[in-house]
Amino acid sequence: MSIAIALSGGGTRAAVFHLGVLNRLAQAGILEGVSRLSTVSGGSIAAALVFCQNNHQWPTSAQYLERVFPDLQKLLTSIDLFSASAVLASPRQWRYLLNNRARLIVNLLEKRWGILGDLRSLPQSPLWLINTTCVETGKNWRFAAGDMGDWKFGHHYAPPFSIAEAVAASAAVPYVIGALKLRMPEDKWYEIDPATDQPRRQISRLFETVALWDGGAYENLGLEPLYKQDRGMIGCEHVIVSDASAPLRLGRGDSPFAILKGKLSSPRLFDIAADQIRSLRSRMFVQALKTKAASGAIIRLGNSVRDIDLQSGRSRDVADYARFQVDAESALALNYPTDLSRMTSEQFNRIARHGFEVADATLCHFCPQLAPQSMTW
Protein backbone atom coordinates (compact mmCIF):
# COMPACT_ATOMS: atom_id res chain seq x y z
CA MET A 1 0.00 0.00 0.00
CA SER A 2 1.40 3.40 -1.02
CA ILE A 3 -0.01 6.57 0.52
CA ALA A 4 0.49 10.18 -0.52
CA ILE A 5 -0.12 12.96 2.00
CA ALA A 6 -0.79 16.64 1.30
CA LEU A 7 -0.28 19.03 4.22
CA SER A 8 -1.83 22.46 3.73
CA GLY A 9 -0.68 25.89 4.81
CA GLY A 10 -1.87 27.73 7.90
CA GLY A 11 1.11 28.64 10.10
CA THR A 12 1.69 26.93 13.44
CA ARG A 13 -2.01 26.05 13.65
CA ALA A 14 -1.66 23.94 10.52
CA ALA A 15 1.63 22.39 11.66
CA VAL A 16 0.11 21.17 14.93
CA PHE A 17 -3.11 19.96 13.26
CA HIS A 18 -0.99 17.96 10.79
CA LEU A 19 1.06 16.49 13.63
CA GLY A 20 -2.22 15.25 15.13
CA VAL A 21 -3.28 13.74 11.80
CA LEU A 22 0.10 11.99 11.49
CA ASN A 23 -0.36 10.71 15.06
CA ARG A 24 -3.57 8.97 13.96
CA LEU A 25 -1.83 7.45 10.93
CA ALA A 26 0.98 6.27 13.20
CA GLN A 27 -1.55 4.69 15.59
CA ALA A 28 -2.80 2.70 12.58
CA GLY A 29 0.79 1.70 11.78
CA ILE A 30 0.75 3.12 8.25
CA LEU A 31 3.40 5.87 8.24
CA GLU A 32 5.65 3.24 6.69
CA GLY A 33 3.38 3.25 3.63
CA VAL A 34 3.90 6.96 2.84
CA SER A 35 5.50 7.25 -0.61
CA ARG A 36 4.94 10.94 -1.41
CA LEU A 37 4.54 14.04 0.71
CA SER A 38 3.41 17.40 -0.71
CA THR A 39 3.45 20.40 1.60
CA VAL A 40 2.65 24.10 1.69
CA SER A 41 3.69 26.74 4.25
CA GLY A 42 2.68 25.47 7.71
CA GLY A 43 2.58 21.96 6.26
CA SER A 44 6.17 22.40 5.06
CA ILE A 45 7.17 23.48 8.56
CA ALA A 46 5.50 20.38 10.06
CA ALA A 47 7.25 18.04 7.62
CA ALA A 48 10.63 19.74 8.14
CA LEU A 49 10.27 19.37 11.91
CA VAL A 50 9.42 15.68 11.56
CA PHE A 51 12.37 14.96 9.24
CA CYS A 52 14.89 17.01 11.22
CA GLN A 53 13.73 15.55 14.54
CA ASN A 54 14.40 12.09 13.08
CA ASN A 55 17.87 12.65 11.58
CA HIS A 56 16.50 13.56 8.13
CA GLN A 57 14.63 10.26 7.80
CA TRP A 58 10.89 9.68 7.64
CA PRO A 59 9.94 8.04 10.94
CA THR A 60 8.35 4.67 11.41
CA SER A 61 5.00 4.71 13.18
CA ALA A 62 6.68 3.61 16.43
CA GLN A 63 9.39 6.29 16.18
CA TYR A 64 6.79 8.97 15.58
CA LEU A 65 4.67 8.01 18.59
CA GLU A 66 7.50 7.30 21.02
CA ARG A 67 9.85 10.18 20.25
CA VAL A 68 9.08 12.53 17.35
CA PHE A 69 5.62 13.68 18.40
CA PRO A 70 6.48 14.21 22.11
CA ASP A 71 9.69 16.09 21.21
CA LEU A 72 7.85 18.38 18.79
CA GLN A 73 5.12 19.01 21.35
CA LYS A 74 7.80 20.22 23.75
CA LEU A 75 9.46 22.39 21.08
CA LEU A 76 6.31 24.07 19.79
CA THR A 77 5.05 24.91 23.28
CA SER A 78 8.33 26.40 24.47
CA ILE A 79 10.00 28.33 21.62
CA ASP A 80 8.53 31.06 19.40
CA LEU A 81 9.63 31.13 15.80
CA PHE A 82 8.44 34.48 14.42
CA SER A 83 7.04 36.92 16.94
CA ALA A 84 8.07 40.27 18.40
CA SER A 85 9.74 38.55 21.34
CA ALA A 86 11.55 36.04 19.11
CA VAL A 87 12.91 38.76 16.85
CA LEU A 88 13.91 41.02 19.75
CA ALA A 89 15.80 38.09 21.23
CA SER A 90 17.89 37.84 18.03
CA PRO A 91 19.44 41.31 17.49
CA ARG A 92 21.72 40.01 14.74
CA GLN A 93 18.59 39.39 12.66
CA TRP A 94 17.14 42.89 12.96
CA ARG A 95 18.72 44.00 9.69
CA TYR A 96 16.33 41.69 7.83
CA LEU A 97 13.14 43.22 9.23
CA LEU A 98 12.65 46.00 6.68
CA ASN A 99 13.31 44.36 3.33
CA ASN A 100 14.28 40.70 3.73
CA ARG A 101 11.94 39.08 6.25
CA ALA A 102 11.95 35.77 4.37
CA ARG A 103 15.71 35.50 5.02
CA LEU A 104 14.94 36.23 8.67
CA ILE A 105 12.56 33.24 8.66
CA VAL A 106 15.34 31.04 7.21
CA ASN A 107 17.68 31.99 10.05
CA LEU A 108 15.05 31.57 12.75
CA LEU A 109 14.02 28.13 11.42
CA GLU A 110 17.62 27.01 11.73
CA LYS A 111 18.51 28.63 15.04
CA ARG A 112 15.26 28.35 17.00
CA TRP A 113 13.55 25.23 15.64
CA GLY A 114 16.57 23.23 14.52
CA ILE A 115 15.61 22.86 10.85
CA LEU A 116 19.13 22.15 9.61
CA GLY A 117 20.73 20.46 6.62
CA ASP A 118 20.58 20.72 2.85
CA LEU A 119 17.86 19.45 0.56
CA ARG A 120 20.25 16.80 -0.72
CA SER A 121 20.48 15.34 2.80
CA LEU A 122 16.83 14.29 2.58
CA PRO A 123 15.89 10.71 1.67
CA GLN A 124 14.59 9.79 -1.77
CA SER A 125 11.69 7.98 -0.14
CA PRO A 126 9.22 9.23 0.71
CA LEU A 127 9.51 11.88 -1.97
CA TRP A 128 8.95 15.21 -0.20
CA LEU A 129 7.75 18.01 -2.47
CA ILE A 130 7.95 21.50 -0.92
CA ASN A 131 5.59 23.85 -2.77
CA THR A 132 6.25 27.53 -3.40
CA THR A 133 5.12 30.07 -6.01
CA CYS A 134 7.60 31.60 -8.46
CA VAL A 135 6.91 35.32 -8.89
CA GLU A 136 8.67 35.46 -12.28
CA THR A 137 6.77 32.58 -13.94
CA GLY A 138 3.61 32.53 -11.83
CA LYS A 139 3.91 28.74 -11.57
CA ASN A 140 4.14 26.19 -8.77
CA TRP A 141 7.86 25.95 -7.97
CA ARG A 142 8.79 22.82 -6.04
CA PHE A 143 11.83 21.75 -4.08
CA ALA A 144 12.76 18.12 -3.41
CA ALA A 145 15.88 16.20 -2.41
CA GLY A 146 17.15 15.95 -5.98
CA ASP A 147 15.02 18.41 -7.93
CA MET A 148 13.75 21.98 -8.05
CA GLY A 149 11.94 24.24 -10.47
CA ASP A 150 8.66 24.61 -12.32
CA TRP A 151 7.53 23.57 -15.79
CA LYS A 152 8.00 27.06 -17.23
CA PHE A 153 11.45 27.86 -15.76
CA GLY A 154 12.75 24.31 -16.10
CA HIS A 155 14.09 21.82 -13.58
CA HIS A 156 17.49 21.46 -11.96
CA TYR A 157 18.53 18.16 -10.41
CA ALA A 158 21.11 19.30 -7.85
CA PRO A 159 19.42 22.01 -5.74
CA PRO A 160 22.12 23.87 -3.75
CA PHE A 161 19.77 25.16 -1.05
CA SER A 162 19.05 24.32 2.57
CA ILE A 163 15.89 22.76 3.93
CA ALA A 164 15.24 25.98 5.85
CA GLU A 165 15.45 28.04 2.64
CA ALA A 166 12.93 25.82 0.86
CA VAL A 167 10.58 25.85 3.86
CA ALA A 168 10.86 29.63 4.30
CA ALA A 169 10.03 30.13 0.62
CA SER A 170 7.01 27.86 1.05
CA ALA A 171 5.84 29.96 4.03
CA ALA A 172 6.72 33.43 2.65
CA VAL A 173 3.26 35.00 2.91
CA PRO A 174 2.94 37.71 0.20
CA TYR A 175 3.42 41.27 1.44
CA VAL A 176 3.65 40.11 5.08
CA ILE A 177 6.89 38.15 5.06
CA GLY A 178 7.61 38.75 1.38
CA ALA A 179 9.37 36.68 -1.25
CA LEU A 180 12.62 34.83 -0.64
CA LYS A 181 15.12 35.70 -3.38
CA LEU A 182 17.49 32.94 -4.41
CA ARG A 183 20.34 32.94 -6.97
CA MET A 184 19.90 30.05 -9.36
CA PRO A 185 22.68 27.79 -10.71
CA GLU A 186 23.90 28.95 -14.11
CA ASP A 187 23.60 25.72 -16.09
CA LYS A 188 22.16 22.20 -16.13
CA TRP A 189 18.54 23.27 -16.50
CA TYR A 190 16.12 20.97 -18.29
CA GLU A 191 12.79 21.46 -19.97
CA ILE A 192 10.31 18.92 -18.65
CA ASP A 193 7.20 17.30 -20.08
CA PRO A 194 4.32 18.53 -17.86
CA ALA A 195 2.40 15.31 -18.55
CA THR A 196 5.14 13.03 -17.22
CA ASP A 197 7.50 15.32 -15.25
CA GLN A 198 10.39 13.82 -17.25
CA PRO A 199 13.17 15.96 -18.80
CA ARG A 200 13.05 16.61 -22.55
CA ARG A 201 16.17 18.63 -23.31
CA GLN A 202 18.73 20.90 -21.70
CA ILE A 203 17.84 24.62 -21.72
CA SER A 204 19.31 27.95 -20.64
CA ARG A 205 18.52 29.53 -17.28
CA LEU A 206 15.66 32.02 -17.59
CA PHE A 207 16.64 34.36 -14.74
CA GLU A 208 19.71 34.76 -12.56
CA THR A 209 17.55 35.04 -9.44
CA VAL A 210 13.99 34.07 -8.64
CA ALA A 211 11.62 35.38 -5.99
CA LEU A 212 9.62 32.65 -4.29
CA TRP A 213 6.38 33.30 -2.46
CA ASP A 214 4.18 31.19 -0.22
CA GLY A 215 3.00 28.02 -1.97
CA GLY A 216 -0.52 29.02 -0.92
CA ALA A 217 -0.43 31.83 -3.49
CA TYR A 218 -0.70 29.08 -6.09
CA GLU A 219 -2.67 26.43 -4.20
CA ASN A 220 -2.85 26.03 -0.43
CA LEU A 221 -3.68 22.32 -0.26
CA GLY A 222 -0.57 20.94 -1.95
CA LEU A 223 -2.81 18.56 -3.88
CA GLU A 224 -1.62 19.15 -7.44
CA PRO A 225 1.58 17.02 -7.25
CA LEU A 226 -0.49 14.07 -5.99
CA TYR A 227 -3.67 14.14 -8.07
CA LYS A 228 -4.59 15.63 -11.44
CA GLN A 229 -7.81 15.15 -13.36
CA ASP A 230 -6.04 14.04 -16.52
CA ARG A 231 -3.53 11.76 -14.76
CA GLY A 232 -5.36 10.57 -11.67
CA MET A 233 -3.33 9.72 -8.59
CA ILE A 234 0.40 10.16 -9.03
CA GLY A 235 2.78 7.65 -7.50
CA CYS A 236 0.35 6.28 -4.92
CA GLU A 237 -2.77 4.24 -4.26
CA HIS A 238 -4.39 6.60 -1.73
CA VAL A 239 -4.25 10.37 -1.24
CA ILE A 240 -4.86 11.93 2.18
CA VAL A 241 -5.29 15.71 2.24
CA SER A 242 -4.91 17.39 5.62
CA ASP A 243 -6.52 20.82 5.23
CA ALA A 244 -5.84 23.24 8.08
CA SER A 245 -6.53 26.39 6.07
CA ALA A 246 -8.10 29.31 7.89
CA PRO A 247 -11.73 30.12 7.02
CA LEU A 248 -12.41 33.27 5.02
CA ARG A 249 -13.89 35.52 7.68
CA LEU A 250 -16.50 38.17 7.16
CA GLY A 251 -15.32 41.76 7.12
CA ARG A 252 -12.41 43.55 5.53
CA GLY A 253 -9.55 41.53 6.97
CA ASP A 254 -6.86 42.38 9.50
CA SER A 255 -4.96 45.64 9.78
CA PRO A 256 -1.59 45.76 7.98
CA PHE A 257 -0.06 46.19 11.45
CA ALA A 258 -1.29 42.76 12.60
CA ILE A 259 2.18 41.42 11.82
CA LEU A 260 3.44 43.26 14.92
CA LYS A 261 1.38 40.77 16.94
CA GLY A 262 2.82 37.84 14.98
CA LYS A 263 -0.24 37.32 12.75
CA LEU A 264 0.49 36.41 9.13
CA SER A 265 -2.38 38.37 7.61
CA SER A 266 -2.25 38.65 3.83
CA PRO A 267 -4.26 41.26 1.87
CA ARG A 268 -8.01 40.64 1.74
CA LEU A 269 -8.15 40.20 -2.05
CA PHE A 270 -5.38 37.59 -1.85
CA ASP A 271 -7.35 35.70 0.82
CA ILE A 272 -10.50 35.76 -1.34
CA ALA A 273 -8.64 34.38 -4.37
CA ALA A 274 -6.87 31.73 -2.28
CA ASP A 275 -10.16 30.63 -0.72
CA GLN A 276 -11.74 30.18 -4.14
CA ILE A 277 -8.78 28.19 -5.47
CA ARG A 278 -8.88 25.91 -2.43
CA SER A 279 -12.63 25.39 -2.80
CA LEU A 280 -12.28 24.47 -6.48
CA ARG A 281 -9.44 22.03 -5.77
CA SER A 282 -11.40 20.46 -2.92
CA ARG A 283 -14.56 20.02 -5.02
CA MET A 284 -12.55 18.48 -7.86
CA PHE A 285 -10.96 15.94 -5.53
CA VAL A 286 -14.19 15.15 -3.69
CA GLN A 287 -15.87 14.47 -7.04
CA ALA A 288 -13.01 12.12 -7.95
CA LEU A 289 -13.51 10.30 -4.65
CA LYS A 290 -17.25 9.96 -5.28
CA THR A 291 -16.74 8.54 -8.77
CA LYS A 292 -13.93 6.22 -7.57
CA ALA A 293 -11.44 7.99 -9.83
CA ALA A 294 -9.36 8.48 -6.68
CA SER A 295 -9.07 6.85 -3.28
CA GLY A 296 -8.47 8.74 -0.08
CA ALA A 297 -10.01 11.56 1.94
CA ILE A 298 -9.86 15.23 2.86
CA ILE A 299 -9.36 15.80 6.58
CA ARG A 300 -10.61 19.31 7.40
CA LEU A 301 -9.84 21.50 10.36
CA GLY A 302 -13.02 22.71 12.07
CA ASN A 303 -15.15 19.62 11.45
CA SER A 304 -16.23 17.95 14.65
CA VAL A 305 -16.82 14.20 14.88
CA ARG A 306 -20.54 14.99 14.96
CA ASP A 307 -20.20 17.01 11.73
CA ILE A 308 -18.46 14.11 9.98
CA ASP A 309 -21.10 11.66 11.20
CA LEU A 310 -23.82 13.86 9.72
CA GLN A 311 -21.98 14.05 6.39
CA SER A 312 -21.53 10.28 6.22
CA GLY A 313 -24.93 9.29 7.60
CA ARG A 314 -23.45 7.45 10.57
CA SER A 315 -25.42 7.15 13.80
CA ARG A 316 -23.85 6.85 17.24
CA ASP A 317 -25.28 6.64 20.70
CA VAL A 318 -25.30 10.03 22.37
CA ALA A 319 -22.98 8.70 25.06
CA ASP A 320 -20.34 7.86 22.42
CA TYR A 321 -19.66 11.54 21.75
CA ALA A 322 -18.36 11.94 25.29
CA ARG A 323 -15.17 10.24 24.07
CA PHE A 324 -14.44 13.12 21.68
CA GLN A 325 -13.84 16.85 21.89
CA VAL A 326 -17.01 18.88 22.21
CA ASP A 327 -18.00 20.90 19.14
CA ALA A 328 -16.82 24.14 20.77
CA GLU A 329 -13.26 22.77 20.88
CA SER A 330 -13.35 22.30 17.11
CA ALA A 331 -14.40 25.93 16.71
CA LEU A 332 -11.54 27.09 18.91
CA ALA A 333 -9.06 25.11 16.82
CA LEU A 334 -10.51 26.54 13.59
CA ASN A 335 -10.24 30.12 14.81
CA TYR A 336 -6.68 29.91 16.13
CA PRO A 337 -4.75 32.65 14.27
CA THR A 338 -2.34 31.98 11.44
CA ASP A 339 1.01 32.79 13.03
CA LEU A 340 4.43 31.29 13.80
CA SER A 341 4.38 31.68 17.58
CA ARG A 342 4.61 29.01 20.25
CA MET A 343 1.40 27.59 21.69
CA THR A 344 0.44 26.89 25.25
CA SER A 345 0.23 23.20 26.14
CA GLU A 346 -3.56 23.53 26.22
CA GLN A 347 -3.68 25.01 22.72
CA PHE A 348 -1.29 22.40 21.33
CA ASN A 349 -3.27 19.53 22.83
CA ARG A 350 -6.55 20.97 21.57
CA ILE A 351 -5.41 21.35 17.96
CA ALA A 352 -3.36 18.14 17.78
CA ARG A 353 -6.22 16.15 19.31
CA HIS A 354 -8.60 17.80 16.89
CA GLY A 355 -6.41 16.64 13.99
CA PHE A 356 -6.30 13.12 15.41
CA GLU A 357 -10.07 12.87 15.91
CA VAL A 358 -11.01 14.41 12.56
CA ALA A 359 -8.58 12.04 10.84
CA ASP A 360 -10.05 9.08 12.73
CA ALA A 361 -13.67 9.87 11.92
CA THR A 362 -12.96 10.85 8.30
CA LEU A 363 -10.81 7.85 7.43
CA CYS A 364 -13.05 5.34 9.19
CA HIS A 365 -16.02 6.64 7.21
CA PHE A 366 -14.52 7.43 3.82
CA CYS A 367 -11.34 5.35 3.52
CA PRO A 368 -11.70 2.33 5.82
CA GLN A 369 -8.85 0.55 4.00
CA LEU A 370 -6.52 2.83 5.96
CA ALA A 371 -8.40 3.00 9.26
CA PRO A 372 -10.81 0.10 9.70
CA GLN A 373 -11.31 0.69 13.44
CA SER A 374 -11.96 3.90 15.36
CA MET A 375 -9.38 4.99 17.93
CA THR A 376 -9.43 7.55 20.70
CA TRP A 377 -6.84 10.19 21.62
C-alpha angles and dihedrals in degrees: 000000000000120000130193120201128200116198115196131216125262110124121250090337090062093043093055093043089053091049087056091050090050088049089059092048089049091051087056090050095237105117085098088066095060109118102165134027123191118186142181129196108307088021089055089052091051093050093046090052091050094049095043093046088055100047094267093303128115106251127240115239090259093049091050094051098040101042120354099057096044092047092050091047088057093046097048094048095049110037129052117216106193116008136112091266093047093051094044088052090058106055092170088066097053092094089069096057099087105044111358109044092145089063087050089056090052091055094044092049089055100041103035105029101028098238096159137157138055127283089250090062090067121098122256089230125085092029106229114204114193109201125214135154121246110221093202097052101023089226136123105273113198134195124203137161093275105013145051138169142063133266093260099046095036133238132280120200101205107053109194096202136105127249089245091055092052092046093047090051089050090052099040098123109208115259092355102067095000132211124316109231116214130182110232126221112264100232145014096069119151134200110231134207105245090209095058105015088231123135118257105182142338115271140182122266111265099209135011091226133019130203113222123201134189112302087232089072086072101030126336099205099061088223101129097079090053105041134022127173094233096043104030118209114359120219096339147070097224133029121206116191116197105198115192096158117146117251118252101253126212117257134044100304132249127320116265086244092063088098088073086068092048096258116142096216114170123197115288095243090053090052091050093051092045091050091053093048091050092049092051093048091048094050091048092053095043089053089051089052092050093050092044091243086126137022124218139056146260113240108202130200111233098034112118122210087254090054092052092047090054091050093050098039094241120152124209133178111263090242090060092069090064087077091064138060114280116251092256090063090057090053091051091052091049093051097047105123124256102250142123099239129120119266130225115251089253093054093046093050092047095052097038091048089047090055091048095049096043089049091049096050094041097048095043090053103036107022108025091163086077100036112021095165131046118242133193130226 
